[in-house]
């Protein structure tokens, strides 16, 4: 039985409101949570819908390139670092690749 190992953490130097943070993240959720910002503030910076934020936080495999670029610009970090983070997370955890289906309410 093959075991999956957690992806190696990536160091991000994030600049928000003239404050520099160093965040060590293995998942997109760790990066977003590591900013210590409120969800509504990240949503505003990232310029996405709050429901989209929730989906990307839990399952980043559904992110578009446009969303990756917007997040990189919002956090002032290299686009390729965020792309690598999402790629490694999806490679280590196949459930992160799945985009949840919208349930009829």
N, C-alpha and C positions, 0 to 999 in steps of 0.2 A: 504494500500500500504506500503510495507516494504521499509525502506530506508537503503542503505548501508553506513556504516561509513568508513572513511579513516582508514587504518591500523595505529597502534601505531608506532611512529618513533623508530628506533633502533639507538643507538650510535655506531659509528665505529671509532676506533682509527687506522688511516691509517698512515703507514710510507713509504714515497716516497722520494728518494734522500736525506736521512738524515734529512728529515723534517717530524715532527709529526703533523697530522691533526686530528681533531675530527669532524666527519661529522654526522649530525642527518638526517637520511633518512627514508622515508616511502615507497619509490619506488627505484627500481634499477637505474632508470634514475637520481634520486636525488643523489644517491651514486656516480654514474659515473661523473655527472656534478660537484659534490662537491669536487672532487679531484683537480679541476682547472687545469687539464692537457689537452693538445690538444688531439683530437680524435686519431690522428696518433700515439701519444705516448702511449695511453691506448691500442690501437690495437696491438702495438709492444709488450708491457708488457704482455698482455692477450694472445698473439700469436693466434689471430683469423683474419679472413678476414674482411675488413672494412664493407662490406655489412652485414655480420653476426652481427657485432657490432650494426649496425643500427636496425636490427630486434630485437636483444636482448634488446636494449635500449628502444624500443617502446612496445615490447610484450615479456617480459621475460619468459612467460610460456613455450616457446619452448626450453629453455636452457637444455643442456644435463648435466649429472653429471660431465663429464669431463670438460665442460666449467665452471661449478661452482667451481670445484677444482682449475682450472687454474686462475680464477679471484681471488679467495681467496689467492692463493700463490702470485699473482702479487701485490695485495694490502696489503699483509701481515696481513690479518684479518682471524678470524676463519671461516672455511667452513660452519659450522652450522649457523652462523649469517647471511651469505649471503643466504643460503637455506631458512632460516626462513623469511627473507625479501621478497624473491620471492614468497614463499608460501602465506604470508599475503597479498601481492599485488594482487595475482591471486584470492584469496578468496574474497577480497573486490571489485575487478573489473574484472568481467568475460571476458571482452575484452582483458585483459592482458594475458589470457590463450591461446588465438587463435594464431596460427602460420599463418602469411599471406601467401596466395597462390601466387606462382610465376605467373605473368601475361606474356602471350606471347607478345613479342615485335615485 
